[in-house]
Amino acid sequence: KNARENFAKALQMVKPGEIVETDIRESMILALVELNEYDQAMEECQKLKTRRQQPAIALAFAKVYYYNEDISKAKDLLANISASKSLANNIRAEAMYYQGLIEYQENEYQSAVAYFTVADKILQKEATPPSYRPMLLFYIGVCYFALEDMERADAYLQKAKSELPDIALVNEYLGRYSLKLAGIKPNSP
């Protein structure tokens, strides 16, 4: 929250239209997205005089659209980000993760798995995986569960459980997996 306050103060100190105003406002948008303050981030997005397509900023915009349920705009931005040739691995992986989330929510499990597994392959090369990686593993498992590929579902759910042992959703799907193995039809994902 200090970052937001410092950026707001910095914006008050610059003259409108100064080049540095855009940099400060972009930094503020990134901070607001990380603080889950999406409505305020959207307001700052609208104040931007330029729409430079820096990947981190484009990803922040995509996340704002996603969390404000403007899925078509999120999809478009995420597709543009993913298509970029010169992109840092962490940004590409996170864009793929959000594309997978959208496909998952639209019950397009095969497509979701494709996005999620690309993101996972990228993240396996990172020295410090991001905080969303356990949920990525969880969603891969749930997608495989929906696709009735129980062996892969179990493998990914077990990986997610090893990283998120106290998350109810992971244990719930492992329970559903056990029911399925026993021949009892569990609820769908």
Secondary structure as UniProt FT lines:
FT   HELIX           2..13
FT   TURN            16..17
FT   HELIX           19..34
FT   TURN            35..36
FT   HELIX           38..47
FT   HELIX           55..67
FT   TURN            68..69
FT   HELIX           71..83
FT   HELIX           89..105
FT   TURN            106..107
FT   HELIX           109..124
FT   TURN            131..132
FT   HELIX           133..146
FT   TURN            147..148
FT   HELIX           150..163
FT   TURN            165..166
FT   HELIX           168..181
FT   TURN            182..183
//
